[in-house]
């Protein structure tokens, strides 16, 4: 039988592998963030029911068939925040993409979508919008997940957002959108 200390280490390891913060894990497992923090630091003797909630959630998130890595498309094409919109349009048209991550160095700072370009072109003349920097019309960044995230969780995220980026050790290694999900799962 696994002792409590080993269970807690396993919870912390799985949480980190999945790219979840303590707050993310607490909200998904319906326990407080302070419970997760105290649990992981060894400052709490948890009740069986709360510990089981957390363990069950992590098991569900990792043990369900395909993972984000199985579904992802790689390499990820992106634009820099100071690239002109015309570069994003060229990449999207050439690859039949409807959105791209916007980067500042190695950090995702937002996303640009075909819809953003279309709406901005309606406000300005369609040729001048192409000279605008991507950061001027970008939306918030895509969620970033670990490669081990289950396909079920990826599907839930895609109900809310157009795409998710897959990261390993701080590096973006892939992207999943609904087309990729439908084609590979």
JOVENJO-V606263 format. One record per residue. N is the residue number from 1. RES is the residue in three letters. SS is DSSP state (helix for helix, strand for strand, loop for the rest). PSI is psi in whole degrees, -180 to 180 (none if undefined). OMEGA is omega in radians with two decimals (NA if undefined). Layout:
n->N res->RES ss->SS psi->PSI omega->OMEGA
n->N res->RES ss->SS psi->PSI omega->OMEGA
This chain:
n->1 res->UNK ss->loop psi->136 omega->3.14
n->2 res->UNK ss->loop psi->131 omega->3.12
n->3 res->UNK ss->loop psi->167 omega->-3.06
n->4 res->UNK ss->helix psi->-44 omega->-3.12
n->5 res->UNK ss->helix psi->-42 omega->3.12
n->6 res->UNK ss->helix psi->-39 omega->3.10
n->7 res->UNK ss->helix psi->-43 omega->-3.12
n->8 res->UNK ss->helix psi->-42 omega->3.09
n->9 res->UNK ss->helix psi->-39 omega->3.13
n->10 res->UNK ss->helix psi->-41 omega->3.10
n->11 res->UNK ss->helix psi->-49 omega->-3.12
n->12 res->UNK ss->helix psi->-44 omega->-3.14
n->13 res->UNK ss->helix psi->-47 omega->-3.13
n->14 res->UNK ss->helix psi->-40 omega->3.12
n->15 res->UNK ss->helix psi->-46 omega->-3.12
n->16 res->UNK ss->helix psi->-40 omega->3.10
n->17 res->UNK ss->helix psi->-36 omega->-3.13
n->18 res->UNK ss->loop psi->-4 omega->3.13
n->19 res->UNK ss->loop psi->25 omega->-3.13
n->20 res->UNK ss->loop psi->142 omega->2.98
n->21 res->UNK ss->loop psi->168 omega->3.05
n->22 res->UNK ss->helix psi->-38 omega->3.13
n->23 res->UNK ss->helix psi->-43 omega->3.10
n->24 res->UNK ss->helix psi->-49 omega->-3.11
n->25 res->UNK ss->helix psi->-41 omega->-3.12
n->26 res->UNK ss->helix psi->-42 omega->-3.11
n->27 res->UNK ss->helix psi->-35 omega->-3.14
n->28 res->UNK ss->helix psi->-29 omega->-3.10
n->29 res->UNK ss->helix psi->2 omega->3.07
n->30 res->UNK ss->loop psi->42 omega->2.98
n->31 res->UNK ss->loop psi->165 omega->-3.08
n->32 res->UNK ss->loop psi->156 omega->3.10
n->33 res->UNK ss->helix psi->-36 omega->3.13
n->34 res->UNK ss->helix psi->-32 omega->3.07
n->35 res->UNK ss->helix psi->-47 omega->-3.13
n->36 res->UNK ss->helix psi->-45 omega->-3.12
n->37 res->UNK ss->helix psi->-47 omega->-3.13
n->38 res->UNK ss->helix psi->-37 omega->3.11
n->39 res->UNK ss->helix psi->-51 omega->-3.09
n->40 res->UNK ss->helix psi->-28 omega->-3.14
n->41 res->UNK ss->helix psi->-3 omega->3.12
n->42 res->UNK ss->loop psi->17 omega->-3.11
n->43 res->UNK ss->loop psi->16 omega->-3.06
n->44 res->UNK ss->loop psi->137 omega->2.98
n->45 res->UNK ss->loop psi->99 omega->-2.99
n->46 res->UNK ss->loop psi->154 omega->3.01
n->47 res->UNK ss->loop psi->154 omega->-3.13
n->48 res->UNK ss->helix psi->-43 omega->-3.05
n->49 res->UNK ss->helix psi->-41 omega->3.13
n->50 res->UNK ss->helix psi->-42 omega->3.12
n->51 res->UNK ss->helix psi->-42 omega->3.14
n->52 res->UNK ss->helix psi->-40 omega->3.10
n->53 res->UNK ss->helix psi->-47 omega->-3.10
n->54 res->UNK ss->helix psi->-46 omega->3.14
n->55 res->UNK ss->helix psi->-44 omega->-3.12
n->56 res->UNK ss->helix psi->-42 omega->3.12
n->57 res->UNK ss->helix psi->-47 omega->-3.13
n->58 res->UNK ss->helix psi->-37 omega->3.10
n->59 res->UNK ss->helix psi->-45 omega->3.14
n->60 res->UNK ss->helix psi->-37 omega->-3.09
n->61 res->UNK ss->helix psi->-19 omega->-3.06
n->62 res->UNK ss->helix psi->-19 omega->-3.00
n->63 res->UNK ss->loop psi->35 omega->-3.06
n->64 res->UNK ss->loop psi->66 omega->3.04
n->65 res->UNK ss->loop psi->-133 omega->-3.05
n->66 res->UNK ss->loop psi->153 omega->3.13
n->67 res->UNK ss->strand psi->174 omega->3.09
n->68 res->UNK ss->helix psi->-39 omega->-3.14
n->69 res->UNK ss->helix psi->-35 omega->3.10
n->70 res->UNK ss->helix psi->-32 omega->-3.05
n->71 res->UNK ss->helix psi->-23 omega->-2.94
n->72 res->UNK ss->loop psi->157 omega->3.04
n->73 res->UNK ss->strand psi->133 omega->-3.07
n->74 res->UNK ss->loop psi->148 omega->0.00
n->75 res->UNK ss->loop psi->163 omega->-3.13
n->76 res->UNK ss->loop psi->129 omega->3.04
n->77 res->UNK ss->loop psi->141 omega->-3.09
n->78 res->UNK ss->strand psi->175 omega->3.00
n->79 res->UNK ss->strand psi->157 omega->3.06
n->80 res->UNK ss->strand psi->156 omega->-3.09
n->81 res->UNK ss->loop psi->-27 omega->-3.14
n->82 res->UNK ss->loop psi->8 omega->3.02
n->83 res->UNK ss->loop psi->147 omega->3.09
n->84 res->UNK ss->strand psi->151 omega->-3.12
n->85 res->UNK ss->helix psi->-32 omega->-3.12
n->86 res->UNK ss->helix psi->-31 omega->3.08
n->87 res->UNK ss->helix psi->-43 omega->3.11
n->88 res->UNK ss->helix psi->-43 omega->3.13
n->89 res->UNK ss->helix psi->-43 omega->3.14
n->90 res->UNK ss->helix psi->-45 omega->3.13
n->91 res->UNK ss->helix psi->-45 omega->-3.12
n->92 res->UNK ss->helix psi->-45 omega->3.13
n->93 res->UNK ss->helix psi->-46 omega->-3.08
n->94 res->UNK ss->helix psi->-24 omega->-3.09
n->95 res->UNK ss->helix psi->5 omega->-3.09
n->96 res->UNK ss->loop psi->41 omega->3.06
n->97 res->UNK ss->loop psi->152 omega->3.04
n->98 res->UNK ss->loop psi->-5 omega->3.10
n->99 res->UNK ss->strand psi->158 omega->3.13
n->100 res->UNK ss->strand psi->147 omega->2.98
n->101 res->UNK ss->strand psi->149 omega->3.05
n->102 res->UNK ss->strand psi->129 omega->-3.01
n->103 res->UNK ss->strand psi->151 omega->2.95
n->104 res->UNK ss->strand psi->96 omega->-2.99
n->105 res->UNK ss->loop psi->-126 omega->3.13
n->106 res->UNK ss->loop psi->6 omega->-3.07
n->107 res->UNK ss->strand psi->130 omega->3.07
n->108 res->UNK ss->strand psi->127 omega->-3.12
n->109 res->UNK ss->strand psi->-8 omega->-3.14
n->110 res->UNK ss->strand psi->-168 omega->3.07
n->111 res->UNK ss->strand psi->152 omega->3.08
n->112 res->UNK ss->strand psi->134 omega->-3.08
n->113 res->UNK ss->strand psi->152 omega->3.09
n->114 res->UNK ss->helix psi->-37 omega->3.13
n->115 res->UNK ss->helix psi->-41 omega->3.11
n->116 res->UNK ss->helix psi->-44 omega->-3.13
n->117 res->UNK ss->helix psi->-45 omega->-3.13
n->118 res->UNK ss->helix psi->-47 omega->-3.13
n->119 res->UNK ss->helix psi->-40 omega->3.12
n->120 res->UNK ss->helix psi->-36 omega->3.13
n->121 res->UNK ss->helix psi->-30 omega->3.09
n->122 res->UNK ss->helix psi->-34 omega->-3.13
n->123 res->UNK ss->helix psi->-36 omega->3.14
n->124 res->UNK ss->loop psi->179 omega->3.05
n->125 res->UNK ss->loop psi->140 omega->-2.98
n->126 res->UNK ss->helix psi->-28 omega->3.10
n->127 res->UNK ss->helix psi->-38 omega->-3.10
n->128 res->UNK ss->helix psi->-25 omega->-3.14
n->129 res->UNK ss->helix psi->-29 omega->-3.12
n->130 res->UNK ss->loop psi->-19 omega->3.13
n->131 res->UNK ss->loop psi->-11 omega->-3.11
n->132 res->UNK ss->loop psi->146 omega->3.06
n->133 res->UNK ss->strand psi->147 omega->-3.11
n->134 res->UNK ss->helix psi->-39 omega->-3.07
n->135 res->UNK ss->helix psi->-20 omega->-3.12
n->136 res->UNK ss->helix psi->-22 omega->-3.13
n->137 res->UNK ss->loop psi->13 omega->-3.08
n->138 res->UNK ss->loop psi->156 omega->3.02
n->139 res->UNK ss->strand psi->174 omega->3.09
n->140 res->UNK ss->loop psi->156 omega->-3.11
n->141 res->UNK ss->loop psi->153 omega->3.04
n->142 res->UNK ss->loop psi->151 omega->3.02
n->143 res->UNK ss->strand psi->148 omega->3.10
n->144 res->UNK ss->strand psi->131 omega->-3.05
n->145 res->UNK ss->strand psi->167 omega->3.11
n->146 res->UNK ss->strand psi->159 omega->3.12
n->147 res->UNK ss->loop psi->-25 omega->-3.10
n->148 res->UNK ss->loop psi->-5 omega->-3.12
n->149 res->UNK ss->loop psi->135 omega->-3.09
n->150 res->UNK ss->strand psi->154 omega->3.11
n->151 res->UNK ss->helix psi->-33 omega->3.13
n->152 res->UNK ss->helix psi->-43 omega->3.14
n->153 res->UNK ss->helix psi->-40 omega->3.09
n->154 res->UNK ss->helix psi->-45 omega->3.13
n->155 res->UNK ss->helix psi->-43 omega->3.10
n->156 res->UNK ss->helix psi->-43 omega->3.12
n->157 res->UNK ss->helix psi->-37 omega->-3.12
n->158 res->UNK ss->helix psi->-12 omega->3.01
n->159 res->UNK ss->helix psi->-27 omega->-3.08
n->160 res->UNK ss->helix psi->-34 omega->-3.03
n->161 res->UNK ss->loop psi->159 omega->-3.09
n->162 res->UNK ss->loop psi->-27 omega->-3.08
n->163 res->UNK ss->strand psi->163 omega->2.99
n->164 res->UNK ss->strand psi->146 omega->3.07
n->165 res->UNK ss->strand psi->143 omega->3.14
n->166 res->UNK ss->strand psi->125 omega->-3.10
n->167 res->UNK ss->strand psi->141 omega->3.02
n->168 res->UNK ss->strand psi->126 omega->3.11
n->169 res->UNK ss->loop psi->43 omega->3.08
n->170 res->UNK ss->loop psi->-3 omega->-3.13
n->171 res->UNK ss->strand psi->136 omega->3.08
n->172 res->UNK ss->strand psi->123 omega->-3.09
n->173 res->UNK ss->strand psi->-10 omega->-3.12
n->174 res->UNK ss->strand psi->172 omega->3.10
n->175 res->UNK ss->strand psi->144 omega->3.08
n->176 res->UNK ss->strand psi->129 omega->2.96
n->177 res->UNK ss->strand psi->-180 omega->-3.03
n->178 res->UNK ss->helix psi->-34 omega->3.10
n->179 res->UNK ss->helix psi->-44 omega->3.11
n->180 res->UNK ss->helix psi->-41 omega->-3.10
n->181 res->UNK ss->helix psi->-46 omega->-3.12
n->182 res->UNK ss->helix psi->-33 omega->-3.08
n->183 res->UNK ss->helix psi->-21 omega->-3.01
n->184 res->UNK ss->helix psi->-15 omega->-3.04
n->185 res->UNK ss->loop psi->none omega->NA
